[in-house]
């Protein structure tokens, strides 16, 4: 079994430092650690502190090492360092050690330990994060409840034909092709991001949707329902290698099925000096028009990255953008509009969550109104970051990116792993319950014929005499006719459908059946009058 990177103690260069330890004073190591921090070289700084801590117990250095580990998002290390500071040592500048330990434990998904640490921290009167700790404590209890009552779905890594040693993200499946983006490592000198596509288990290829001759990164694909328009972000680099604000482009397909040259969207979308990225497109039934959703840090939002929308008029122009009411003061990102269910999926740090970014959904309820966002729960969400959720109706599969342990890069990095793409297999099922229409007593030994009125075909099911719960698998975007029969009862026909479903769902259906004897009684009451 591969060891998660968050469990790896940093040893880079440690043997070299230990070799020279006898010839250098401990204070010199501390100065070297501080210099490394000033340069942003946190790994080297942490190595210096590790040498010092191997020589003696220093609560102040444990606290500094824990802070650096948090900066690196090496949460196992952070929890270890903060946890080694004794209770009686937690005063003054070290009073919040247990709070930081609890945050690290929460980030690792060790909710029970985090709850105990937050509760212990609340007893320390010198701590300054009591109000935040109370919220984090409630979050941990909620997350633990999610783990105890998981959503029925299977989450699997999308595989080595898609995922690499780099950040792989923004998956979107159209028909049999999976589009996604990949971000090479290397900082300012790294190659530009690119859009890729993969069919089934075949190796991914650079997509022909990428713009030619651009140094910037093309990422975050969005397709219209007919796949005739593709929106994407282009994040160009400045001459010194730094990233400039992202902008959104569109490409149209010509009559030959080839992508035309990309066109930058107007300034009403690409607001000057501000980022516009992560486009999503969908037809809004309440407005009877398409809406372009995107993420921006422009003025007028809640203060961080927010999700905005722009109505696309029938002449192709873009209406004045507006922030969505689901935004929070923290980052709200990666919008995806599922047209069949009129539901927006997105990720946010600003709501009750398992930790980091969680995936939520909100249904469009009116021209300007949305339902209260709903967390999609565990195991889709975790204590790590889940983003870029999209849904493929025919296969009942959700796709998303996550930096959770267990990916193809597990054990290869210090701190947070690069994101991998995952597939979540959804389950949509019917749970029928049959009762006597006269006294509501449960009926067993029932025969069901389920006819697909959309694509044709009939399946037959039998519910046994034990009256156990029975789950019938259903396909999405179908209309069904269910014929029910049971001995000594009149047959019944029920209509049901799976239109607009976009997540694991169990449809509960209570079906009353009339005893045959009631038909005989009613027939005896009929009096035929002679003409």
N, C-alpha and C positions, 0 to 999 in steps of 0.2 A: 504494500500500500504506500502510495506517495505521501510524503509529509507536507501539509499545507505550508505555504511560504510564511504565513504569520507565526508559525511555530519554530522557525529557524532562528537560532541565535546568531547574531552577526559575528562572523569570524574573519572577514576579509582583512588581511594584514595584521591580524592579532598576534600571530607567532612572531612577526617582525618586531612589533611593539614590545612584546614580552622579552625578546632577546636583548633589547636595549634598556630594559627597565632598571637594571641594576646600576646603570651609568647615568641615569637622569633622575632628577628629583620629581616627586609626585606633583608639586606645584607647576612644574614645567608642562607635564601632561595636561594639567587643567588649562593652562594658557593655550596650548595647542588645540584643545577641544573648543575653546571659545573662539579662536581664530577660524577654525573650520566652520563653526556655526555662522560666523559673520560672512563667510564666503558661500554659504548655502550648501556646504559639503557635510550633510548631516551624518552620513554613514561613517566618515572618518572621525567626526566628533564623537559618535557613539562608541567607536572602537577605543578612542582615548579614555573615555569614561569607564569602559569595561575593564581596561587595564588598572585604573585607579581603584575600582570597586573590588577587584581581585586581591588588592593589597590590604584594604581596610573597609569597615562599614562606615559609610558617609551618607546620612539621610539626605543632605542637601544635593549630593551628586546623584543619588537614586532618583530624586525629584527631577533634576535636570535631564537625566537619561530618559526618564519616562516621558517628559515633554518632547524630546527629540523623536522618540519612538512614535508618539502620537502624530508628530509632524510627518513622519514617514508612513503613517498609517500601518505600522507594524504593531498591531494591537496586542498580540500575545506578549511581546516584549514590554509594552507599556504597562499591561496589567501586572507583569512580573516585577518590574521596577517599583511601581507605586505600592504594590502589595508587600514589598520588603521593608517599607517604612513602618516601624512599630507604632502602635496606637499612642503611646506616651510621647512619641517624637513629633506627632502631628499638631504643631502649634505654630503661630506666627506665619512665616512664608510657606510652611509645609502643611498648613491646616486643611488644605483641600486635597490631600493626597488620595484619600479614600474615594472622594468624588470622581477624580480622574481615573482611578482604578475601576470604578463602577462603569464609567463611560466606555472604557476599553473592553470590559467584559460584555457589555451590551452589544458593542460593535462586533464581537465574536459570536454573538447569538447565545451566549451562556447566561440566559435570562435569570435563572434562579440565583446564581452567584451574584449577578448584578443587583438583583432586588435586595439581597442580604447586605451588599456593600452600600447601596443607597440608604437603606434603613439605618445602618451603622453611622453613616455620615451625618444623618439628621440629628444624631445625638451630640455632635461636635458643635458647640456654640460659637466657635471661632470661624466656622466656615462661612463663605460669602455667597455660595450658590444654592442655598436652601430652597428657594422658590423654583429654580430650574430643576433641582434634584427631585422635587416633588412631582413635577411633570414627567421627568424621565422615569421615575418609579412607576407612575401610572402607565406609561408607555410599555415598560417591561412586563407588567402584569397583563396588559392587553395582548402583547406579542406571545407570551407564554400560553395564553388562552387560545390563540390562533394555532399554535403548534399542537395543542391538545385536541383541536377540532379542525383538522386539515380539510381543504377543499379537495374533492375527488378529481384529480388530474395527475398525469404522469409527466414529469419534467426530465428531459434528456438533453445532453450536449449535442449540438448539431453536427459534430464530427470534424475530423481532420481535413476533409475536403473543403471546409468553410473556415474553420478556426485556425489561427496561426499563433506565432509567438507575439504578435502585435495586438493592438486593440481592434477587435472585430465587432461591428455594431450596426444599428439601423437596418435590421432585416425586413424585407417586404417580399412576400411570395405572390406571384401573379401566374396563374395556371400552373405549369410544372416547373417554373423558374424562380429561384430565390435570389433576389437582389440584396446586396449588403455593402457596407463600407468597411475599409480597413485603414488603420493609421499606423504607419511604420514608426518604430522607435528611432531615437537619435536626436531629439530636440530640434534646434534651429537648423541643423544640417541634414535632417531626415528628409527622405523623398516625400513628395506630396501624397496626401490621401487620395484614394481612388475608389470608384464604384466597381464592384465585381458582381458576377452572377454565376450560379451553379444550378445544374439540372440533376435531380436525384442525388446519387452518390458520386457523380463524376467530379473531377477536380474543377475548382472555380477558375473562371477566366475573367480577364479585365473586360468590363462591359463596353460595348460600342457606344454607350450613352455618355462616356467621359468626353469632355471637351478637349479638342486637340490644341497643342501649343500653349497650354496654361501651366504656370508654375504652381499655382495654388491648388488646394485640395478640393476635389469634387466629392461630396458626401451627402447622406440623408436623402434617399430617393423617395419620391411620392408619385404615384400614377393615378390618372383619372380612371373611371370605371371601364372605359373602352380602350385604355392604354394608348391613346393617341397623343397625350400630353404627359411629359415627365418634368416634374419640378425637382430641383436639387439645390444644395448650398455650395458656394464656391468661396473658400477662405484663402485668399491670396496672401503671399508673404512679401514683406518689405525688403529692400535691398540688403539689409543687415540680417535677414532671416527670421525676423519677428512676424507674428501673425497680425494681419489687419482685420478690421471688422468683416464678418462674413456677409455675403449677399446672396439673394435667391435668384436663380435663373430658371428658364423654362425652355424645353425643346419640343418641337412638334414633329410628328411623323408625316412624311410625304406620301404620295400615292404609291410609291414603290416599297413602302414599309420601312424606309430608312429615316434615321433621325436627322432633322435639319440642324443648322448651326444654332447654338444656344443664344437666347436673348435674355438680357438682364431685365428684371422686373422694374417698373417705374419707381421713382423716388417716394411715392406714397407708401410703398412696401419697404424699399431699401432706404430707410431714413438716414440722411447724411451723418456720418461719424458714429453710427450705432449699428450693432449687429442685427442681422435678420437671418435666421437659420431654421433648420428642422421643419420644412414645409409639410403640411398634410392637406389633402384635398378631398372634398366630399359634397354630395348633393343634399341640401337641407330642405326637407319636405315642408317645413313650416314657412320658409321663405320662398320656396319653389325656385331656388337658384343654387349654384355652386358657391361654396365658401372655401377660401384659402386660409388655413390655420398656419401660424408660424410662431417662432419664439424670438423675442427681442428684448433688449434692455433700454429701449427708447423711453423718454419721459411720458408720464401719464399712466404708468402701471403701478404695481404695488411696491416697487423699489428694487427688485432683483431681476432675474430673468422671468419673463411672464409670457403667457400664451395669448396671442391676439388673433383676430379674425378679420377678413376682408371679403365682402360679398363681390363675386364676379358677375358683372352685369352681362346682359345678353349680347352686347356689342364687344365683349371681351375685356372691357375696362375694369379696373379694380376700385372698389368703393373705399371710402375713408376707413382705415383700420380702427378697431375697437378692442379694448382688453376684455377678456372673458371674466365673468363674475366668480369663477372657480379659483382664480389666482390667490396666492398667499404672499406674505412678506418675504418668504424664502423662494428658492428657485422652483419654477414650474416649467416643465420641459417636455419634449418629444410627443407632441400631439398626433394622434391617429384617429380619423373619423371613420367608424364602421357604418357604411351607408344603410345596410339592411336593417340594423337595429337603431339607427340614428343616435349612436353612442360615441362619445369622445373618450378615448383611452389616453392617459398621460401619466407622467411621473412627477413626483414632488417631494421635497424635503419638509414641507410646511404643514403636514397633517399627521395624525396619529399613525404610526408606522412600525414595522418590524425593525427599522433602522436604516439610515441613509435614504436613498431614493426608493420609494415604493411605487408600484403601478396602481392607478386608480381608474375608475370609469364614472362618467356622468352622462345621463341621457338628456337629449334635447326635448324640452317639454313645451316650448312656445317660441315665437320669433326672437325673444330676448331672454328666455329663461332656461335654466338647466336644473336637473335634479341634484340633490346633495351628493357630492362625490363619495364613492364607495371603494374602500380598500379591497383589492382582489384576494388578499389573504395568503396564507401559507398552503402549499410550498412554492407558489409562483413567486411570492416575495420572500425575502430573507433579511438577515441583519446587514447584508451588503447592499450594493446599488443595483436596482433593476430598472431598466429604461427601454425605450423604443419598442413598446408592445404593438404588434400588428396581428391581424387574424385572417386565416384562410378558411372560408366557409366550407368548401367541399370536403376537406380532410378533417374538419373540426380541430385545427391546429393553431395555437397561438405561437408567435415567434417574438423573442425579446433578447436583450443583452444583459449580462450580469457579470460582475467581477467576483462572484462567490467562489470559495474553494471547490476543487473537484474538476476544474477546467483543464484544458490542455497545457496550461502554463503552471499548474500547481507544482510547487516545490522549486521553481526556477527564479523567483523574484523575492526581494526583501520588501515587505510592506504590501500594498494593494496590488493584486494581480491585474494584468490587462483583461479587458472585457472579452468574454466569449459569447457566441450566439447560442441560444437554447430554444428547444421546441417544447411546447406544453400541449400534450394531447388531452383535449376536453372530452367530457362524457355528458351526453344529453340523453336522458332516460325518462321513461314513463313508469310511474309507480301507481298502478290501478288498485282500487279497493272496491269490492263488490258487496252490496248490502241488499237485504230484503226491503223492498220499497215500503212495506207496511209497518215493520217494526225496527228497521235499521240494524238487524242482526247480520253479522258478517257471513258472507257466502264463500264457499270454497269449491273446488272441483269445477272450474270454469274454463271454457274453450274460447280463445280469442283469435279472430282473423283480422289482421291489420293490413289494409290495402293502401298502397301509395298512390294517391290520386294525381300526383305531380308527374312522376316518371313511370308509373305502372309497377306491377308486381304485388304479390300478397305473401305475407308470412303468417304462420300459425303458431300459437303459444298455448300452453296448458298450465293453469294454476292448480297446484296439487291440493289434496284434502287437508293439509296442515295449516293452510291459511298464512303461510309465511310471506314476508314481503317479496314482491316479484318486480324486477326491473327489466323493462323492455327497451333495448337500444333504439334510438331514433336518429335519422339523418336531418340535417338542417335545411331550412327553406323548403319544407315539404308540407303538404296537406294530406292528412290521413283520414280514412274511414275505418272505424273499429267495430266489427260485428261481434257481439257477445252472446253466448248461449250456455245454459246450465240446465241440468235435469230438473224438471218440475217447475221451470220458470219460462216466462215468455222471452224470446230473443230481443235484443236491443241493438241499436246502431248509434254510434257516437262519432261526431266529427272533432278532430283536433288538428293543430298545426304547430310547426316549429319556426314560424316566420319571425325574423328579427332577433333570434337568440345568438349570442356571441360569447358565451362563457359556459362552463360546466353547470348544468341545471338538471334537477329532478322535477318533472311535472307530476304533481299530485292530482289524481282524478278519482272522485267517488262516484260510482255508477250504481244506481238503484235498479233492481230487476223486480218485475211484478210476478207473483206466483201465478201459475197456470189456472189455479182454482178460481181466481178472481175473474178470469175470462168466462168461465162456465157460469158463474153467478150473474154476471152482466148479461150474458146471452139469455138466461132464463127470465130476466126481467123485461126483455123486449116483447111487446105485445103487438101483433100484426092485426090491424083492423081491416075488416072486409070492405071492399069498395061499395 
